Amino acid sequence: NEKSSVDRRIDYDSVWQGRFHQLSEYKLKNGNCLVPSRYAPNPALGHWVMTQRRQFHLLKNEKTTSLTVGRIRELGTLGVSWV
């Protein structure tokens, strides 16, 4: 069932890139990446940003995480705050 595992990974990457694009649009509109966790216009974006921060802290504490160094760099280009 290796193929379905790869397909899920591709889907996850597509979702991540889609949310990253939504975050870049949010920044253009609002001047920052401080999306509220309960952001009414796009609740999924607020949840996603919160999850990225959580994953960053897991990585920082040497725990298992799905967040890669490359994605941290991408988020950094937008000025994401990790606090």
C-alpha positions in Angstrom: 0.0 0.0 0.0 3.0 2.2 -0.6 1.3 4.1 -3.4 -1.6 5.4 -1.2 1.0 6.6 1.4 2.7 8.6 -1.3 -0.6 9.9 -2.5 -1.5 11.1 1.0 1.8 12.8 1.3 1.3 14.7 -2.0 -2.2 15.7 -0.8 -0.6 17.0 2.5 2.0 19.0 0.6 -0.8 20.5 -1.6 -2.8 21.5 1.4 0.3 23.0 3.1 1.1 25.0 0.0 -2.5 26.2 -0.3 -2.5 27.3 3.4 0.9 29.0 2.9 -0.7 30.9 -0.1 -3.7 31.9 2.0 -1.3 33.1 4.7 0.6 35.2 2.2 -2.7 36.8 1.1 -3.6 37.4 4.8 -0.3 39.2 5.3 -0.8 41.4 2.2 -4.2 42.4 3.6 -3.3 42.7 7.3 0.4 43.5 7.3 1.3 40.6 9.5 0.9 36.8 10.0 -0.8 37.0 13.3 -3.9 35.0 12.2 -6.3 34.5 15.2 -6.8 30.9 16.0 -10.5 31.5 15.6 -10.3 33.6 12.4 -14.0 33.7 11.3 -13.3 34.4 7.6 -11.1 31.3 7.3 -11.1 29.1 10.5 -8.9 26.5 8.8 -6.1 29.1 8.2 -6.2 30.2 11.9 -5.9 26.5 13.0 -3.2 25.8 10.5 -1.0 28.7 11.7 -1.5 27.6 15.3 -0.5 24.1 14.2 2.7 25.4 12.5 3.8 27.1 15.7 3.1 24.0 17.7 5.1 21.9 15.2 8.0 24.4 15.3 8.2 24.1 19.1 8.2 20.3 18.9 11.1 20.5 16.4 12.9 23.0 18.7 12.5 20.5 21.6 13.8 17.6 19.4 10.4 15.9 19.2 8.8 14.3 16.2 7.2 16.8 13.9 6.0 17.1 10.3 7.4 20.6 10.0 10.6 20.7 7.9 13.4 23.2 8.0 12.5 24.2 4.4 9.0 25.0 5.5 10.3 27.0 8.5 12.3 29.0 6.0 9.3 29.5 3.8 7.2 30.7 6.7 10.1 32.9 7.8 10.0 34.7 4.4 6.5 35.9 5.4 7.7 37.0 8.9 5.8 34.3 10.9 6.2 34.8 14.6 7.0 31.6 16.4 5.8 32.8 19.8 
